């Protein structure tokens, strides 16, 4: 199977590197119905952790950030790739970028245990549009942000 590749926006913030910070952050997102396409956390420095948020609906994430006084940096752009898990599944994608002298600055992937995989990759912002063209990202493909979930937002006045 050919991989499906689409562009996705992400945001990041930093928090103290203390037990429970990630849990509290994820609880806060869930309590405001902010669904995630992906999430990543990693240490930056001795006492800080960067949380990278790939929201299904960036507007809802923005609402939450305003209500909670959360400083988000973004939007930035990444690519999500998914396809059938087979030996060398990512080689062709990386070869195309390599041949175009586009560096993949970071990436994360995982198989789903059922024969498929998901992969998030980042390129330099100046290379994003060119990478999109080289990877033949279908601009008309329904992005994850267009999928409808039966979530009913609760709009409450924050204390």
C-alpha positions as CSV (number, residue, x, y, z in Angstrom):
1,X,0.0,0.0,0.0
2,X,1.2,3.5,-0.7
3,X,1.5,5.6,2.4
4,X,-1.0,8.4,3.0
5,X,0.7,11.6,3.9
6,X,-0.9,14.8,5.2
7,X,0.1,18.0,6.8
8,X,-0.9,18.6,10.4
9,X,-0.5,21.6,12.7
10,X,1.1,21.4,16.1
11,X,1.8,23.6,19.1
12,X,4.1,23.3,22.1
13,X,4.4,24.6,25.6
14,X,6.8,23.9,28.5
15,X,6.0,22.8,32.0
16,X,8.0,22.1,35.1
17,X,9.5,18.6,35.0
18,X,7.6,17.3,38.1
19,X,5.7,14.1,38.6
20,X,2.1,14.5,37.5
21,X,2.5,17.5,35.2
22,X,1.8,15.6,32.1
23,X,-1.1,13.8,33.7
24,X,-2.6,17.1,34.8
25,X,-2.1,18.6,31.3
26,X,-3.8,15.7,29.6
27,X,-6.6,15.8,32.1
28,X,-7.1,19.5,31.4
29,X,-7.3,18.8,27.6
30,X,-9.8,16.0,28.1
31,X,-11.9,18.0,30.5
32,X,-12.3,20.6,27.7
33,X,-12.9,18.1,24.9
34,X,-9.6,18.8,23.2
35,X,-9.0,15.6,21.3
36,X,-5.4,14.9,20.1
37,X,-4.1,13.5,16.9
38,X,-0.8,12.9,18.7
39,X,1.1,14.0,21.7
40,X,4.8,14.0,22.6
41,X,6.8,15.1,25.7
42,X,10.5,15.3,26.2
43,X,12.9,17.1,28.6
44,X,14.4,20.4,27.8
45,X,17.0,21.4,30.3
46,X,17.2,20.2,33.9
47,X,13.8,21.1,35.2
48,X,11.5,21.6,32.2
49,X,9.6,19.4,29.8
50,X,8.3,20.4,26.4
51,X,4.8,19.2,25.6
52,X,4.0,18.9,21.9
53,X,0.3,18.9,21.1
54,X,-1.2,17.9,17.7
55,X,-4.8,18.8,18.2
56,X,-7.7,17.5,16.2
57,X,-9.3,20.9,16.5
58,X,-6.9,23.8,17.0
59,X,-9.7,26.3,17.8
60,X,-10.7,24.3,20.9
61,X,-7.0,24.1,22.0
62,X,-6.8,27.9,21.6
63,X,-9.9,28.4,23.7
64,X,-8.5,26.2,26.4
65,X,-5.2,28.1,26.3
66,X,-7.0,31.5,26.7
67,X,-9.1,30.2,29.6
68,X,-6.2,28.6,31.4
69,X,-3.5,31.2,30.6
70,X,-1.5,28.6,28.8
71,X,1.2,29.9,26.5
72,X,1.3,27.9,23.3
73,X,3.9,28.3,20.6
74,X,2.6,27.6,17.1
75,X,1.1,26.7,14.9
76,X,3.9,24.8,13.3
77,X,3.6,22.2,10.6
78,X,4.5,18.5,10.5
79,X,3.6,15.5,8.4
80,X,1.7,12.4,9.5
81,X,2.3,9.3,7.5
82,X,0.3,6.1,7.7
83,X,0.3,2.9,5.8
84,X,0.9,-0.8,5.9
85,X,3.8,-1.9,8.0
86,X,6.3,-3.6,5.8
87,X,10.1,-3.8,5.7
88,X,11.4,-0.4,4.4
89,X,8.1,1.3,4.6
90,X,9.7,4.7,5.3
91,X,12.7,4.4,2.9
92,X,11.0,5.8,-0.2
93,X,9.7,8.8,1.7
94,X,13.1,9.6,3.2
95,X,14.8,9.0,-0.2
96,X,12.6,11.6,-1.9
97,X,13.4,14.2,0.8
98,X,17.1,13.3,0.8
99,X,17.3,13.7,-3.0
100,X,15.7,17.1,-2.7
101,X,18.2,18.0,0.1
102,X,15.4,18.4,2.7
103,X,16.4,17.3,6.2
104,X,14.0,15.5,8.4
105,X,14.7,17.3,11.7
106,X,12.8,14.9,13.9
107,X,10.5,12.0,13.6
108,X,8.5,9.5,15.7
109,X,6.7,6.4,14.6
110,X,5.0,3.3,15.8
111,X,3.3,0.2,14.4
112,X,-0.2,-0.4,15.5
113,X,0.2,-4.2,16.0
114,X,-2.3,-4.9,13.3
115,X,-0.1,-4.4,10.2
116,X,-0.2,-0.6,10.0
117,X,2.0,2.2,11.2
118,X,1.8,5.9,12.0
119,X,4.7,8.3,11.6
120,X,5.1,11.9,12.4
121,X,8.0,13.8,10.8
122,X,9.2,17.4,11.0
123,X,11.2,19.4,8.4
124,X,12.5,22.9,8.7
125,X,9.6,25.4,8.3
126,X,11.3,26.9,5.2
127,X,11.2,23.4,3.6
128,X,7.6,22.5,4.5
129,X,5.9,23.6,1.3
130,X,8.5,22.0,-0.9
131,X,8.4,18.8,1.1
132,X,4.6,18.8,0.7
133,X,5.1,19.0,-3.1
134,X,7.9,16.4,-3.3
135,X,5.9,14.0,-1.1
136,X,2.8,14.6,-3.3
137,X,0.7,15.4,-0.3
138,X,-2.9,15.4,-1.4
139,X,-4.2,18.9,-0.5
140,X,-7.8,17.7,-1.1
141,X,-7.4,14.7,1.2
142,X,-9.7,15.0,4.2
143,X,-7.4,16.0,7.1
144,X,-7.9,14.7,10.6
145,X,-9.2,18.1,11.6
146,X,-12.2,17.6,9.3
147,X,-13.4,14.5,11.0
148,X,-16.4,14.9,13.2
149,X,-16.5,13.5,16.7
150,X,-19.6,13.5,18.8
151,X,-18.1,15.9,21.4
152,X,-20.4,18.5,22.8
153,X,-18.4,21.4,24.1
154,X,-19.2,22.7,27.6
155,X,-18.9,26.5,27.6
156,X,-18.6,27.5,31.3
157,X,-17.4,30.7,32.9
158,X,-14.0,30.0,34.4
159,X,-13.8,31.1,38.0
